[in-house]
């Protein structure tokens, strides 16, 4: 079912009121699950989201990335394998408070803002 929704254009980086993306929610569930079958299913779902373009490095309102959430599961994300150079650059700019507004093209500004902790 999830593949169908993604094929029909579902946004794998959609954001809820708490700043969570679908991958945040999957990893939050994985951290508390004990049933092997459910763990396997949610692990496959996490993999599907990543393969479909879900960003592993964006933050929710608590400042948590999916990579951080994944560390407490049996399905840890490899930040290097799943993060583009563009994402790493955005994260470096934000983490080091580097001034970028008006210094980079508008589409790059938008990309950097996408990686910011959502406004609460």
C-alpha positions in Angstrom: 0.0 0.0 0.0 2.8 2.4 0.9 4.5 1.9 -2.5 1.2 2.7 -4.2 0.8 6.0 -2.3 4.4 6.9 -3.0 3.9 6.0 -6.7 0.9 8.3 -6.7 2.9 11.2 -5.4 2.7 11.0 -1.6 5.3 13.3 -0.1 7.8 11.2 1.8 9.0 14.4 3.5 5.6 15.7 4.6 5.7 17.3 8.0 3.2 17.1 10.8 2.4 19.6 13.6 5.3 18.2 15.7 7.8 18.7 12.8 8.0 14.9 12.2 8.4 13.5 8.8 7.2 9.9 8.0 10.7 8.5 8.7 10.7 10.2 12.2 7.4 8.4 12.9 8.6 5.0 11.7 11.8 5.2 13.8 9.9 6.4 16.8 7.8 3.2 16.5 10.8 1.0 15.8 12.5 2.1 19.0 9.6 0.7 21.1 8.7 -2.4 19.2 9.5 -5.9 20.4 7.5 -8.1 18.0 9.9 -9.5 15.3 7.3 -9.4 12.5 6.4 -5.8 13.2 10.1 -4.9 13.5 10.7 -6.4 10.1 7.7 -4.7 8.5 8.6 -1.2 9.9 12.3 -1.7 9.0 11.3 -2.4 5.4 9.0 0.6 5.5 11.9 2.8 6.7 14.1 1.5 3.9 11.3 2.2 1.4 11.0 5.8 2.6 14.7 6.3 2.3 14.8 4.8 -1.2 12.0 7.1 -2.2 13.9 10.2 -1.1 13.0 10.7 2.6 15.7 12.9 4.1 17.4 11.3 7.1 19.0 14.5 8.4 16.1 16.9 8.8 15.1 17.8 12.3 11.7 17.6 14.1 10.5 20.2 16.6 12.6 18.4 19.3 15.7 18.8 17.2 15.9 15.1 16.5 17.0 13.7 13.1 16.0 10.3 11.8 19.7 9.3 12.0 19.6 10.0 15.8 16.3 8.2 16.3 17.6 5.2 14.3 20.5 4.6 16.7 18.3 3.1 19.3 16.9 0.5 16.8 18.1 -2.6 15.0 17.9 -0.5 11.7 20.4 2.3 12.2 20.8 4.7 9.3 24.2 5.3 7.7 24.3 9.1 7.5 27.0 9.0 4.8 25.3 6.5 2.6 21.9 8.3 2.8 22.9 12.0 2.9 23.7 14.0 -0.2 26.6 16.5 -0.3 23.9 19.2 -0.7 22.3 18.0 2.6 25.6 17.9 4.4 26.4 21.4 3.2 23.0 22.7 4.5 23.5 21.0 7.9 27.1 22.4 8.2 25.8 25.9 7.4 23.0 25.6 10.0 25.1 23.9 12.7 27.8 26.6 12.4 25.5 29.6 12.1 27.1 30.6 8.8 25.4 33.6 7.2 23.8 32.5 3.9 20.8 34.8 3.3 21.4 36.9 0.2 24.8 35.1 -0.3 23.5 32.1 -2.2 20.8 31.6 -4.9 17.2 31.5 -3.6 16.8 27.8 -4.4 19.8 27.0 -2.2 18.4 29.2 0.6 15.1 27.2 0.3 17.2 24.0 0.6 19.0 25.2 3.7 15.7 26.3 5.3 14.2 22.8 4.5 16.9 21.4 6.9 16.2 23.8 9.7 14.3 22.8 12.8 10.6 23.5 12.1 9.2 26.6 13.7 7.0 25.6 16.7 
